[in-house]
Amino acid sequence: MALPGTPPRKQRKIMPILEVGVLVALLLVPLVTSDFHTIIASRMLLLAFLAISFDLCWGYSGIMTFGQALFFGMAGYVSALLANKAGFVQIWGIVPVSMAVGLVSAFLVGWFLLLGRRTPTIIFVALGTLTASYAAERLVAGWQWVGAANGMSVWDFLKVGPYEIEPGPTFYYIILGFLIVCYVASRWIVRSQFGLVLAGMRQNEERLAFFGYRVQRFKALVFSFAGMVTGLAGGLYAFHEGFIGPGNLGIVQSTYAVLYGLFGGVGTLLGPVLGVGAIEMIAFNLSDIDELKPYWPVVLGAIMLVVVTYRPTGITGFLVSTRERIGTFGLIRDAWRDRPKPDDGGSGGPA
């Protein structure tokens, strides 16, 4: 217990160390692995966008969404259509178009689910996003113009001017660059005054509304931003994989986004990224074992169930404290610095 008049002990922050460590590891991937494993890692990075977008919604804003893959897949389909129908594959156009598709589609869904006259419940939003994702999946699965159940193949490579960007180290570093930008932007948002409102919504939405905040508008804003993040990944995914299909905007992909966040630890941004790496590597290795090939989804599901049940804060909860995960917004040390001095008589100024 601290003595009176002494500052609160500064706890060592683990999150910045983890962030730097993960960044260094990601930068070294193409240098220490083969091109094949680099391509696999690139796909994981694209799924990390999806996981971060879910964390922004649920971990920071209390929006339980089961439809993040909807915006991911819609942006992928638009990018594939631009490549196949218009022959447009320039990255300087594909990236903003993908982000715009994700932003607009998320805003429309958020406008319908979040901005009604009545305050929506968590169940209503969860089922609404789930229904939207399922409906979109069934729609494209029966629409011949976009390939129906076979999906759409993208035969052209993404380009920067006349130069083609093939899946491999170059594409990997491009994806990593965009991921870093989205991560830093998301980190800035959740640590800003806007993020303080999000934290208030997560803790006690009714009280924040009583103070005059239009809570649902804040939710719609962060929901739209999360859609823009995952839309960017969807557009790049179509070119990286050379394919986009109904499953990429359906409920299975959306459920995986939830699992990535819960497994890694929501409310951290980094946790869902680690969750993607852990789940995808476990799935990749289990599927290569002949004895487990028919059962590896069951084994993977059991592992995730154990972690989510006995460690609700995810794998990052083993290292990151609750205070650091939730954040204090820098108020504790300022409050101690500005406290009344013992010889002031409690006035806070000279006698």
Secondary structure, DSSP 8 states (H G I E B T S, - for coil): ---TT---------HHHHHHHHHHHHHHHHHHS-HHHHHHHHHHHHHHHHHHHHIIIIIHH----S-HHHHHHHHHHHHHHHHHHS---BHHHHHHHHHHHHHHHHHHHHHHHHSSSS---HHHHHHHHHHHHHHHHHHHHT-GGGTGGG-EE--S-EEETTEEE-TTHHHHHHHHHHHHHHHHHHHHHHTSHHHHHHHHHHHHHHHHHHTT--HHHHHHHHHHHHHHHHHHHHHHHHHHHSEE-GGGGSHHHHHHHHHHHHHH-SSSSHHHHHHHHHHHHHHHHHTT-GGGTTTHHHHHHHHHHHHHHH-TT-GGGGTS-HHHHH--TTHHHHHHHTS--GGGTTSSS--
